[in-house]
Amino acid sequence: MTRSARVRALLALTVIAVSLYIAIAVPVRLGLDLRGGTQIVLETRPTSTTDAGREATDRALEVLRGRIDALGVAEPTLVRSGDDRIIVELPGVQDPKKAADVLGRTAQLTFHPVLGTDGGAVNSSHPLPKRPHDRVLPDESGTPMRLGTPALTGEHVKHAAARFDQQSGAGWHVTVDFAGAGRDGWARLTGDAACHPAGDPARRVAIVLDDKVISSPQVAPSIGCEAGIRDGATQITGSFGPEEARELALLINGGALPVPVETVEQRTVGPTLGAEAITASVWAAAIGTLLTSLFIIVVYRLMGALATIALACYGLLSYAALAALGATLTLPGLAGFVLAIGMAVDANVLVFERAREEYTTRRRPSTRSALAAGFRNAFSAIADSNITTLIAAGLLFFLASGPVRGFAVTLGLGVLASMFSALVITRVLAEFAASRPFLRRRPRLTGIAAPGAVRHRLTRRNPHLMCHPRRWLATAAAALILAGSGIAVRGIDLGVEFTGGRLIEYATATPVDPDGARAALADAGFPRAVVQSSGGTGLTVRTEALTNAQEAEVTAAVRGLADGADKVRDELIGPSLGEELRRGALIALAVALGAQLVYLAARFRWLFGTAAVTALAHDVLILIGVFAWLGKPVDAVFVAALLTVIGYSVNDSVVLFDRIRELTRKVPGTPLTDLANQAILQTLPRTVNTGMGAALILTALAVLGGSTLTDFALALLVGLAVGTYSSVFTAVPLALQLQARRREPRR
């Protein structure tokens, strides 16, 4: 074994060992769509020009943390997104109305003088006059208490904390520190209260949050009339336990939001749907991987079996990377994980096909030397094709939001893991096996010594596919016209992510007739509701934006049709966010095409880059047209599939153009038409085998992945078929036509 081979083997063992340790020791954090819960996106609305967006959002974030802690939610997540948005994740919370009410309330924390306990005259030597705006609220014991005008608000509070004083015997108490004008205001408020005798209700100060008295402490007898508490610090004592003291301090600290907030997005997923999604995705991954592995073993024999082992290592590496980075695994993320298996297959197929070509056509002396040449010659194509997919994943991460970003993370990590598994792990295993004397005497067992069925037929027939490039372009134009007519006739059904509105999914024990559900919802006052069957016995209702009260009416109407209808998913998207996401999706598509053009032009030539990007635009329009004809919604997950198709489709173009570039260097002066035809015939076995491997994975995802992933997998299957065709029969003919036009003499 050479030194470089030993280094690769040591590196592979080290990475696998570390990944195995991480996978065992560090659990992956599941997203709400897999474990159930509610996600709410809040947007701050400054009330004046003095409210700095970022600063106000930061202060609102701290207030919301206190409110979430008061809810008692386990493992909540609050993060700021941009300058004016806050994303709140509440695992296990299935009542979005309760969560939204707690998070969105903007009432002020206030401190009031107490005028009496019954709303009448105060029995006091210093009576306070009753004013029209005085309020009557129950105190902690439920006794009605008349309150005067608020003297202080939560903005005057610097800090509140729960303390335990064992030496003085005070036990648990709450310290409150006031700042600025609050120090003088607190002195006046407590000084006025101290003018009343001990035991008089008017000697108390009421602390009110959201129209509820959370505490009404009495001013200590040691405080003199009109003197008050002058140092801006006070203690609230009583028969507090530790939890009561902490809760009171929490409420005082986080009492009021500095600016109003608006719910722009709300998603609720039931735990049953999350568990079913995990089970369905695992089955899809297992069966898809099994079918793909069997296909590779049949085609490449022993090398295919070793590639299957490398695929298992790829899964381990990807999982460990997610766990190590602390990334959240979402449902689209699971789909990205499954899809990246196809990318790992592609890298192995590229190597094995190059090794076959080296052994059968260039007469390499051994399978080991053929493999070494295969890895060396396939490296540039593997690197270029995976970089284009990483570009798409990066654009998804930076330009998308929510679950689609989770898909981008797992896809990007999967691509990196697939490259390592193919270029390092597969190479170590393949070179070790090829060096065994048993296999050196029986090279056909490796799967490298035979040309393969596709290559054998192409070599025997040697068709000239590019003799009439305009015919292929005419076919592409016809497909575009058909897709465009679908968009024009049927229109694009934008999902709630892009239009704003509410999407609710119900699981029912028996099938529900969508027409009957539409009629029932129309009678309930929702004539524009879009009702569709989902997952056999399920039902989805899509409407304009609804309040929580209106959502309750929709749910009641559905449950009137089917007993035991459970709400398993609830998504609310505000119109402003929908417009923003729609604009972001268009920007993502434009940037994706532009980035691919720049990269391909830099790696190849502007001629090939223009042809490839035009073919990508052709793929995008056809995929949108197919969904228009099928009446499928175009939502954020569809955009993720679309951008993935762009990255996946350009892989074929990259491999093909890489071969054209290689042939140009070997046989300079040969017409581009002949070079292109030769490159197509040489790379077509890889295209067919990679496409079959990816199709098996995606078919398993479409059939077994559940209703949520069916449209996603369908989009990828259509994109795979269209992209594979267009890279050969659209991009290449277009490049030939552009080359011919450039060389035509001017008249």
Secondary structure, DSSP 8 states (H G I E B T S, - for coil): --HHHHHHHHHHHHHHHHHHHHHHHS--EE-HHHH-EEEEEEEE--SSTTS-HHHHHHHHHHHHHHHHHHHT-SS-EEEEETTTEEEEEEET---HHHHHHHHH-----EEEEEEESSSS---SSS-----TT-EEEE-TTS-EEEE-S--EEGGGEEEEEEEEESSSS-EEEEEEEE-THHHHHHHHHHHHHTTS-TT-GGGBEEEEETTEEEE--B--TTS-TTT---SSEEEEEEEE-HHHHHHHHHHHHT---SS-EEEEEEEEE-HHHHHHHHHHHHHHHHHHHHHHHHHHHHHHHHHHHHHHHHHHHHHHHHHHHHHHHT-EE-HHHHHHHHHHHHHHHHHHHHHHHHHHHHHHHS--SSHHHHHHHHHHHHHHHHHHHHHHHHHHHHHHHHH--THHHHHHHHHHHHHHHHHHIIIIIHHHHHHHHHTSHHHHH-GGGGTSSS--HHHHHHHHH---TTS-HHHHHHHHHHHHHHHHHHHHHH---B-HHHH-EEEEEEE-SS---HHHHHHHHHHTT-TT-EEEEETTTEEEEEES---HHHHHHHHHHHHHHSTT-EEEEEEEE-HHHHHHHHHHHHHHHHHHHHHHHHHHHHHS-HHHHHHHHHHHHHHHHHHHHHHHHHT--B-HHHHHHHHHHHHHHHHHHHHHHHHHHHHHHHSTT--HHHHHHHHHHHHHHHHHHHHHHHHHHHHHHHHHS-HHHHHHHHHHHHHHHHHHHHHHHTHHHHHHHHHHHHHS---
